[in-house]
Amino acid sequence: MNLISTAKIKTSQSNTSQPSGRRLLNYATCVLIFLSLPLSVLINSALAKEKRSTLPTSADVVEKKGDLKELRGQIEALRKDVVSAEGKRASAADQLKEIEQEISVTQRELLNLTTRRNALQGSLKDLGNQSKELESRLNSQQTQLEKLVYRQYLQANPDSLRLLLNGGEPSQMARDLHYLTIIGRARSHLLTEIDASLQRKQALAADTRERADEMTAIEAKQKEQHGKLVAQRQQRKGVLESISAKISEQRREIGNLQRNEKQLSQLIERLAKVIATKPVPAPKPAAVARKKESQSNEPTTSSAKPVTPEISNESVPEPGSAGNFALLKGGLRLPVRGVVSNRFGTPRQEGSTWKGLFIRASAGSEVKTIAGGRVVFADWMRGFGNLLIVDHGRNYLSIYGNNDALLKQVGDNVNGGDTVASVGNSGGNPESGLYFELRHQGQPLDPLKWVNLR
């Protein structure tokens, strides 16, 4: 009885320990499976999760588009307010507004057409190179096919069945059959390649015809726009001749000039409020010597140091100028080549003092932005003609006035050295050139203290 009871106790103990042993075995199996996974699988899984977390979602893209649309809407509302304010007092130069705006739009369209035409020319050139390469390949393929056919002809054009029926030595017959098989495969492969090349040639020809037709349409549109531009310039010339005396008289009025300057200052103040809600993304730091930002604040009047009457500028901004705008002080370039005939702080004939520079330059010369930023205003304004303003972040603005054409629109991001306008004398200005200002927190800065003329 003792032996039997002892056996039962051992049996029960083994039965109770069995589930815990099975759990331990399952756990060990899971650990082994995890350890057996390749390290690359685990890394790729982690990278995939990280990539999913960093890639912009469609919601982000929609949000950015919405921000741009909202910015343009706010600037358009501000522009309408400016137009409404201008309408309350008449100016002889206002008669130029509509035609100068039309000239600006026509020139921007011509630039876009030229850009498309250049792209099409590049595409046609590429298609021509592809066609020549394909023609050479077709000639090579046809030569190879001729050689294969000629070899078969030398063999009296035998086929597999004839070789078998003719009998002969088995080893020679096997070699002949193998040779025929190779030739057959090569010929089939060549025929397939030739067919694909011919189809590609037809596609290239169709694509070339389509691009050529598009080029013809663009050239016709360019001719039409050019004729339109010539007519618009003649119309502007006639209007200007009829009101030039009145414009000159109004320009000599101190109050008139002060009103124009005040209107620009009010525009900049209101733009600053809009910009504050949609700031320009912070650019990467530029590779220039660091300077304290407080040094950038300049007085609104110049010192009494004697200066030479005029300065010649032969340099323009190079592509890619970017960074914290305050740190670019002393390393910027003026936006156009020409002669600085009027300087910051010097007296104006009409009264008051110059809040920026006037740079005499040939009509049609390219106006380049001095640094990266975003266009926040691009429209005609009394006293400044076709005016463009770029926000560089941190409350810094650059202002380009009296342009013949504005080549960028509100919301466009620009890099340093980008062409944003062309030189003119819009707004009734007596000579061709660019009016250029720098402002920080609404206050004008002396541009010559920010640029390098060497």
Helices and strands as residue ranges (DSSP letters): H 2-36, H 39-54, H 58-86, G 92-96, H 97-154, H 160-166, H 170-251, H 254-277, G 293-296, E 311-313, G 325-328, E 338-342, E 357-360, E 366-368, E 373-381, E 385-391, E 396-406, E 413-414, E 419-423, E 433-440, E 443-445, G 447-449
